[in-house]
Amino acid sequence: MKDLNRREWIISASAMGLFGACNSPKEDKPLVEPTIVDAHVHVWSSDFRRYPLAPGFEPTDLWIPSYSVERLIREGKPAGIGKTNLIQMTWYGLDHSYILDIIAKDPKHFVGTGIVPAVTDVSLPSPDKTMIALSKKGIYAFRVRGGTTRPPLGGGPQWMDHPGFDMMFKAAAEHNLALSFLMSINDLPELARMCEHFPDSPVIIDHLAGTHEASTEEEIQLLLKMAQHKKVMIKVGAFYGRGRTPPYLSLLPLIKRIVDAFGPERCMWESDAPFPPDRPSRHPLPEVPHGIEPAVALIRDHADFLSQSDKHQILTKTAEDFFFNR
């Protein structure tokens, strides 16, 4: 594909509705139309009276006192973000009030990913019925932590061998709801087993399943093999990790392999905002700060192996089709 600078790309992409080019009377610059869909953002409120923390959590447990939807809009709109999938924060537990209130006020621009426990030792509503009830309020995906990213529930590699997970996969297939997995590469064989049993259940793999530019070929192949399951989608994002600095170019070869395997129609861009220093970080802050704009730019400006329609698919259409065009 011919290399385009950012201005040329914006003008070209405007034909697809990804960006609109119009001239400001004060500046000869194209204005960004906010049409990109951010498939993964964390928000929470400092209003603990209205949105109380779950038992066992204290305000000091939060990364920062608040990352509000108002701040999210303020930071995302200049980068072209128009719609967002909000991820339920752990410290709210099963109380989805904050993201549900945001969605109820503006369902055209916000949807959610909730938390539903498949396995519990207390009496709670069945996970499938809870998924269906929340979906009626704009929550269309449900986060599942992989076996290596949560406390163990039992021995053996088949950590989803439980009726609760069967219920969730069945509800996902019947109601077009996604199970969104925060997992490591070592969890993928068990997810593959479940996808074979439930081939019609939409599945989303968050954060490239933790793969990165230093992953082994064996690890990358485990992820690419998931593309054979046709209802599996993957979030391409969280670029700020592992000491990377903008513009995150070291990830491009891996992203190319993932898009080649899954196809752009099953890849959705995510920011995973907020960024360091507003969340825990094990690496020093870069001179060029992390942010939504450089995260968008990696796909928009630097992924030269993608056509304009591919970029539109990844930045907008995949997430929009699943979460908003229902």
Summary of the structure (lengths in Angstrom):
residues: 326
radius of gyration: 19.5
end to end distance: 32.7
largest distance: 65.6
contacts: 1039
relative contact order: 0.14
helix: 41%
strand: 15%
